[in-house]
Amino acid sequence: MAARGSAARRRDDASRTPGRILEEAIATRRARVGVVGLGYVGLPLACTFAEGRFPVVGFDADAEKVRVLRAGGTYIRHVPATRIAALRGALERVIGAEPGHGRFAATSDLVHLGACDAVLVCVPTPLTAAREPDLSCVEASMRAVARTLRPGQLVVL
Ligand SMILES: NC(=O)c1ccc[n+]([C@@H]2O[C@H](COP(=O)([O-])OP(=O)(O)OC[C@H]3O[C@@H](n4cnc5c(N)ncnc54)[C@H](O)[C@@H]3O)[C@@H](O)[C@H]2O)c1
């Protein structure tokens, strides 16, 4: 009996792969979502996840944008300040959030990427004078993601 119990435990442990743990975290709204680049794509995306009860940390290199969001304001016309103000929470509380309490905090400090289970990168890719995409922002943000990357972390570019 005891032997069967430990075999079952081993099977359970083996099925708890980083991918399965992430799936469970998403299903229970425990997964912390990081959005890098809070522009026309990233800001509404971050709000939508927070409204869906995920804790969301938004990252932007522009300190002024972070300041405006922290004050409950906006800089994008179709994302009203009321939407930001309703979602905003303290960074420490969002990172340590209980499941189902979707809240949004903004920061420029990419060290907090390590606390996120899913990282969605929404930085600009403008065209150069030669009409080639300028990937320097993508490369910079992916270097930052790589510094805190861990098994089971989902990164979406
Ligand atoms: N806007 C659109 O309608 C649209 C549609 C389809 C695809 N896209 C694509 O989505 C991506 C994002 O576009 P957007 O319109 O949201 O851009 P945006 O310029 O509005 O926003 C990008 C944000 O990223 C920030 N940023 C730049 N480098 C950063 C870094 N290293 N770390 C953190 N933040 C950084 C900027 O300060 C800015 O706030 C681009 O690749 C674009 O081609 C945009």
The ligand as a Gaussian input file, in Angstrom:
#p B3LYP/6-31G(d) Opt

LIG

0 1
 N        0.199000      50.325000     -32.717000
 C       -0.355000      49.453000     -33.535000
 O       -1.476000      49.632000     -34.054000
 C        0.348000      48.139000     -33.855000
 C       -0.332000      47.198000     -34.619000
 C        0.288000      45.990000     -34.882000
 C        1.554000      45.742000     -34.415000
 N        2.214000      46.681000     -33.709000
 C        3.555000      46.347000     -33.240000
 O        3.536000      46.264000     -31.811000
 C        4.808000      46.713000     -31.299000
 C        4.571000      47.849000     -30.308000
 O        3.985000      48.935000     -31.029000
 P        3.308000      50.171000     -30.290000
 O        2.515000      50.879000     -31.327000
 O        2.644000      49.744000     -29.018000
 O        4.613000      51.041000     -29.936000
 P        4.662000      52.356000     -29.026000
 O        5.803000      53.153000     -29.538000
 O        3.332000      52.981000     -28.891000
 O        5.021000      51.777000     -27.579000
 C        6.208000      51.119000     -27.283000
 C        6.602000      51.406000     -25.839000
 O        7.780000      50.651000     -25.555000
 C        8.624000      51.439000     -24.733000
 N        9.980000      50.893000     -24.851000
 C       10.882000      51.046000     -25.852000
 N       11.992000      50.330000     -25.590000
 C       11.794000      49.716000     -24.412000
 C       12.578000      48.831000     -23.593000
 N       13.792000      48.405000     -23.993000
 N       12.072000      48.403000     -22.409000
 C       10.847000      48.816000     -22.004000
 N       10.049000      49.644000     -22.737000
 C       10.512000      50.074000     -23.920000
 C        8.445000      52.863000     -25.255000
 O        8.803000      53.828000     -24.284000
 C        6.951000      52.871000     -25.578000
 O        6.169000      53.325000     -24.470000
 C        5.641000      47.113000     -32.513000
 O        6.444000      46.026000     -32.891000
 C        4.600000      47.402000     -33.577000
 O        5.128000      47.194000     -34.877000
 C        1.633000      47.868000     -33.411000

